[in-house]
Amino acid sequence: MKQNIIISLLIASSLVACNSRKETEPDDTPTSGVIAVASDESLAPILQEEVAVFESIYKEAGIVPLFSGETKTINRLLHDSTRLAVTTRQLTGEETDFMNRKKLYPKAIRIATDAIALIVNRQNADSLIGIPTLKEILTGKIRNWNELSPGNPATRIEVVFDNPNSSTVRYAIDSICGGEKLSAHLQAAQSNRAVLDYVSKTPGALGVIGVNWISNPSDSTCMSFIDNIRVMAVSRYRKATPTNSFKPYQAYIALGDYPMTRPVYLILSEPRTGLASGFTSFVSSDRGQRIILKSGLLPVTQPVRIVNITN
């Protein structure tokens, strides 16, 4: 009888220990499990492609993208809703200190260079614009298309972004307007897809959008864009000419000719080597970088073929 009691106690103790381990042991590995990844919505097309290929290779892995504006994406990382975020900026010192106090120790891995594209309706004859002129449009000093060129109609320039808290808006304020406040007349379409739809239907619209949303997926050379909108060539100078203005083709991004570019980072806060680390390694690898190359962005490690382009 005593022996039976001891055996029963050993079995019970073993079950408790087993359940305790299940509660504390991680349920994902670098190539299996399910995790969420927070991402700036302006980078959705490239992240979706990376996820699709990763999941096709590792059948037991599941990546759930959470798309939102930049502010919410960073907040998801700060408050531990996810251990991986795709952004166009690194964490600030204050944000890093906040995470360090939680013993998360974030790491930023640069994976690509993105470009901000300016798109107009197919009916719009304007194809060139200088950064100084764009700044005056964004700050409300220029309001109508005929102020850019006397031959244009006297219609209002309807500038449309994705959403007020996006990385695209932050780029416009910091890198184009030098910190000046944007005009109250600018519109937020709430998503990059909505920006595309609005511009394609609105003759007076000027859309500001990430280049991976307009790259032609059927063009392996990355030398064309989708055909339901017109992509403007951008100059660093006020007087934009065909020789000093460039479209956001991959080659012009690589050469530094296109003036509106920004880095893309994976920010990893995983305290161990799990699925978030595995996915980060994949995106940084040769195969992951080739996916970025085909998307029209500039990868960090893959060489870009420079060809002659008719701008």
C-alpha positions as CSV (number, residue, x, y, z in Angstrom):
1,M,0.0,0.0,0.0
2,K,2.8,2.4,1.0
3,Q,4.6,1.7,-2.3
4,N,1.5,2.5,-4.2
5,I,1.1,5.8,-2.4
6,I,4.7,6.8,-3.2
7,I,4.3,5.9,-6.8
8,S,1.1,8.0,-7.0
9,L,2.9,11.0,-5.4
10,L,5.8,10.6,-7.8
11,I,3.4,10.6,-10.8
12,A,1.5,13.6,-9.4
13,S,4.8,15.5,-8.8
14,S,5.9,14.7,-12.3
15,L,2.7,16.0,-13.8
16,V,2.9,19.2,-11.9
17,A,6.5,19.7,-13.0
18,C,5.5,18.9,-16.6
19,N,2.7,21.5,-16.5
20,S,5.0,24.0,-14.9
21,R,7.5,23.6,-17.7
22,K,4.8,24.0,-20.3
23,E,3.8,27.3,-18.8
24,T,7.4,28.7,-18.8
25,E,8.9,27.1,-21.9
26,P,8.6,29.0,-25.1
27,D,6.1,27.7,-27.6
28,D,8.0,28.8,-30.7
29,T,11.4,28.2,-32.3
30,P,13.2,30.0,-35.1
31,T,11.2,28.0,-37.7
32,S,8.0,27.1,-35.9
33,G,5.2,28.5,-33.9
34,V,3.0,31.6,-34.3
35,I,3.9,35.2,-33.6
36,A,2.6,38.7,-34.5
37,V,4.8,41.3,-36.2
38,A,3.9,45.0,-36.0
39,S,4.5,46.9,-39.2
40,D,4.1,50.3,-40.6
41,E,1.3,50.0,-43.1
42,S,3.3,51.8,-45.8
43,L,5.6,48.7,-45.9
44,A,2.8,46.2,-46.1
45,P,3.5,44.8,-49.6
46,I,7.1,43.9,-48.9
47,L,6.3,42.3,-45.5
48,Q,3.5,40.3,-47.0
49,E,5.8,38.9,-49.6
50,E,8.5,38.0,-47.1
51,V,5.9,36.3,-44.9
52,A,4.5,34.3,-47.8
53,V,7.9,32.9,-48.8
54,F,9.0,32.2,-45.2
55,E,5.8,30.3,-44.4
56,S,6.1,28.3,-47.7
57,I,9.6,27.1,-46.5
58,Y,8.8,26.6,-42.9
59,K,5.4,24.9,-42.8
60,E,5.1,25.0,-39.0
61,A,5.6,28.7,-38.8
62,G,2.9,31.4,-38.8
63,I,3.6,35.1,-39.0
64,V,0.6,37.4,-38.4
65,P,1.3,41.0,-39.6
66,L,-0.4,43.8,-37.6
67,F,-0.5,46.9,-39.9
68,S,-1.0,50.4,-38.6
69,G,0.6,53.8,-38.6
70,E,4.1,54.3,-37.3
71,T,3.0,55.5,-33.9
72,K,0.9,52.5,-33.1
73,T,3.5,50.1,-34.6
74,I,6.2,51.5,-32.2
75,N,3.8,51.4,-29.2
76,R,3.0,47.7,-29.9
77,L,6.7,47.0,-29.5
78,L,7.2,49.2,-26.5
79,H,4.3,47.6,-24.6
80,D,5.3,44.0,-25.5
81,S,2.4,43.3,-27.8
82,T,4.9,42.0,-30.2
83,R,8.7,41.3,-30.2
84,L,9.3,42.4,-33.8
85,A,8.4,45.6,-35.7
86,V,9.0,46.8,-39.2
87,T,9.6,50.6,-39.2
88,T,11.4,53.4,-41.1
89,R,13.1,54.8,-38.0
90,Q,15.1,53.5,-35.1
91,L,13.9,53.8,-31.5
92,T,14.6,57.1,-29.8
93,G,16.9,57.1,-26.7
94,E,13.9,57.4,-24.4
95,E,12.1,54.5,-26.1
96,T,15.3,52.4,-25.9
97,D,15.7,53.2,-22.2
98,F,12.1,52.3,-21.6
99,M,12.6,48.8,-23.2
100,N,15.9,48.3,-21.4
101,R,14.3,48.8,-18.1
102,K,12.0,46.0,-19.0
103,K,15.1,43.9,-19.9
104,L,14.1,43.6,-23.6
105,Y,17.2,45.3,-25.1
106,P,15.9,46.1,-28.6
107,K,18.1,45.7,-31.7
108,A,17.6,47.5,-35.0
109,I,18.6,45.7,-38.2
110,R,18.6,47.7,-41.4
111,I,17.1,45.6,-44.2
112,A,16.4,48.1,-47.1
113,T,16.1,51.6,-48.4
114,D,12.6,52.8,-49.3
115,A,11.6,55.8,-51.3
116,I,8.6,58.2,-51.0
117,A,6.8,58.5,-54.3
118,L,4.6,61.4,-55.5
119,I,1.7,60.2,-57.7
120,V,-0.9,62.1,-59.7
121,N,-3.9,61.2,-61.8
122,R,-3.3,60.0,-65.3
123,Q,-5.1,63.1,-66.7
124,N,-2.5,65.4,-64.9
125,A,0.1,66.7,-67.4
126,D,2.6,67.7,-64.6
127,S,5.4,65.2,-64.4
128,L,8.2,67.1,-62.7
129,I,8.5,68.8,-59.3
130,G,11.2,70.3,-57.2
131,I,11.6,69.7,-53.4
132,P,11.3,73.5,-52.6
133,T,8.0,73.6,-54.6
134,L,6.7,70.5,-52.8
135,K,7.5,72.1,-49.5
136,E,5.4,75.1,-50.4
137,I,2.5,72.8,-51.4
138,L,2.7,70.8,-48.2
139,T,2.8,73.9,-46.0
140,G,-0.1,75.6,-47.8
141,K,1.9,78.4,-49.6
142,I,0.9,76.9,-53.0
143,R,-2.7,75.8,-53.3
144,N,-3.5,75.4,-57.0
145,W,-2.1,73.6,-59.9
146,N,-1.8,76.7,-62.1
147,E,0.7,78.1,-59.6
148,L,3.1,75.3,-60.7
149,S,2.7,76.1,-64.4
150,P,0.4,78.7,-66.1
151,G,-0.8,76.0,-68.5
152,N,-2.3,74.0,-65.7
153,P,-6.0,74.3,-64.7
154,A,-6.8,76.6,-61.8
155,T,-7.9,73.7,-59.6
156,R,-7.0,72.9,-56.1
157,I,-4.1,70.6,-55.4
158,E,-5.6,67.8,-53.2
159,V,-2.7,66.4,-51.3
160,V,-3.5,63.0,-49.8
161,F,-1.4,60.9,-47.3
162,D,-2.2,57.5,-45.8
163,N,-2.9,58.5,-42.1
164,P,-1.9,61.3,-39.7
165,N,0.3,59.1,-37.6
166,S,2.2,57.4,-40.5
167,S,5.9,57.4,-41.2
168,T,5.1,59.1,-44.5
169,V,3.7,62.2,-42.7
170,R,6.7,62.2,-40.3
171,Y,9.0,62.1,-43.3
172,A,7.1,65.0,-44.9
173,I,7.5,67.1,-41.8
174,D,11.1,66.3,-41.0
175,S,12.8,65.7,-44.3
176,I,10.7,67.9,-46.8
177,C,9.4,70.7,-44.6
178,G,12.2,71.0,-42.2
179,G,10.0,70.8,-39.2
180,E,7.4,73.3,-40.4
181,K,3.8,72.5,-39.8
182,L,1.8,70.9,-42.6
183,S,-1.2,72.6,-44.1
184,A,-4.5,71.9,-42.5
185,H,-5.9,71.3,-46.0
186,L,-4.0,68.0,-46.5
187,Q,-6.1,64.8,-46.5
188,A,-5.7,61.5,-44.8
189,A,-7.1,58.5,-46.7
190,Q,-6.3,56.1,-43.8
191,S,-4.4,53.6,-45.9
192,N,-1.9,53.5,-48.8
193,R,-4.4,51.5,-50.9
194,A,-6.9,54.2,-50.3
195,V,-4.4,56.8,-51.5
196,L,-3.9,54.9,-54.7
197,D,-7.7,54.6,-55.3
198,Y,-8.3,58.3,-54.6
199,V,-5.5,59.5,-56.9
200,S,-6.6,57.2,-59.7
201,K,-10.1,58.8,-59.6
202,T,-9.3,62.4,-58.8
203,P,-7.7,64.6,-61.5
204,G,-6.4,67.2,-59.0
205,A,-5.0,64.8,-56.4
206,L,-1.3,64.5,-55.4
207,G,-0.6,61.4,-53.4
208,V,2.4,60.8,-51.1
209,I,3.1,57.0,-50.8
210,G,5.7,54.4,-50.3
211,V,7.3,53.2,-53.5
212,N,6.6,49.5,-52.8
213,W,2.9,50.2,-53.3
214,I,3.4,51.4,-56.9
215,S,6.1,49.0,-58.1
216,N,4.9,46.9,-61.1
217,P,4.9,43.3,-59.7
218,S,5.1,41.8,-63.2
219,D,8.3,43.8,-64.1
220,S,11.4,41.9,-62.8
221,T,13.7,44.7,-63.8
222,C,12.0,47.2,-61.4
223,M,11.9,49.8,-64.3
224,S,8.2,50.5,-64.3
225,F,5.2,51.3,-62.1
226,I,1.6,50.3,-62.0
227,D,-0.3,52.0,-64.8
228,N,-3.4,53.5,-63.2
229,I,-1.5,56.5,-61.9
230,R,1.3,58.7,-63.0
231,V,4.6,58.9,-61.0
232,M,6.3,62.3,-60.8
233,A,10.0,62.8,-61.3
234,V,11.5,64.8,-58.3
235,S,14.4,67.3,-58.3
236,R,16.4,68.7,-55.5
237,Y,16.1,72.1,-57.1
238,R,13.3,74.5,-57.4
239,K,13.6,74.6,-61.2
240,A,12.8,70.9,-62.1
241,T,14.0,69.8,-65.5
242,P,14.1,66.5,-67.2
243,T,17.9,66.3,-66.6
244,N,17.8,67.0,-62.8
245,S,14.6,65.2,-61.9
246,F,14.3,61.5,-61.2
247,K,11.6,58.9,-60.6
248,P,12.0,56.5,-57.7
249,Y,13.4,53.7,-59.8
250,Q,15.6,51.3,-57.9
251,A,18.7,52.3,-59.9
252,Y,18.2,56.0,-59.1
253,I,17.7,55.1,-55.4
254,A,21.0,53.1,-55.5
255,L,22.9,56.0,-57.2
256,G,21.5,58.6,-54.8
257,D,19.9,60.5,-57.6
258,Y,16.3,60.2,-56.3
259,P,16.1,62.7,-53.4
260,M,13.3,61.2,-51.2
261,T,14.6,58.0,-49.5
262,R,14.5,56.5,-46.0
263,P,15.8,53.4,-44.3
264,V,13.8,50.4,-43.4
265,Y,14.5,48.5,-40.1
266,L,13.4,45.4,-38.3
267,I,13.4,46.1,-34.6
268,L,13.8,42.9,-32.6
269,S,13.2,42.8,-28.8
270,E,13.1,39.0,-28.4
271,P,15.1,38.0,-25.2
272,R,15.8,34.5,-26.7
273,T,16.1,32.9,-30.1
274,G,12.5,32.3,-31.2
275,L,10.4,32.8,-34.3
276,A,10.9,36.5,-34.4
277,S,14.7,36.0,-34.5
278,G,14.3,33.3,-37.2
279,F,12.2,35.6,-39.4
280,T,14.7,38.5,-38.9
281,S,17.5,36.2,-40.0
282,F,15.5,35.1,-43.1
283,V,14.7,38.7,-44.2
284,S,18.4,39.6,-43.7
285,S,19.6,36.5,-45.6
286,D,20.3,36.3,-49.3
287,R,16.8,34.9,-50.1
288,G,15.0,37.6,-48.0
289,Q,17.1,40.3,-49.6
290,R,16.3,39.1,-53.1
291,I,12.6,39.5,-52.3
292,I,13.3,43.1,-51.4
293,L,15.3,43.5,-54.6
294,K,12.3,42.3,-56.7
295,S,9.9,44.7,-54.8
296,G,11.6,47.9,-56.1
297,L,13.2,48.8,-52.8
298,L,17.0,48.9,-52.4
299,P,18.2,45.9,-50.3
300,V,21.1,46.2,-47.9
301,T,23.2,43.3,-49.2
302,Q,22.0,42.4,-52.8
303,P,23.7,44.2,-55.7
304,V,21.4,46.3,-58.0
305,R,21.8,46.1,-61.7
306,I,22.3,49.6,-63.1
307,V,20.8,50.0,-66.5
308,N,20.0,52.9,-68.8
309,I,16.6,54.3,-68.0
310,T,14.4,56.8,-69.9
311,N,13.3,59.0,-67.1
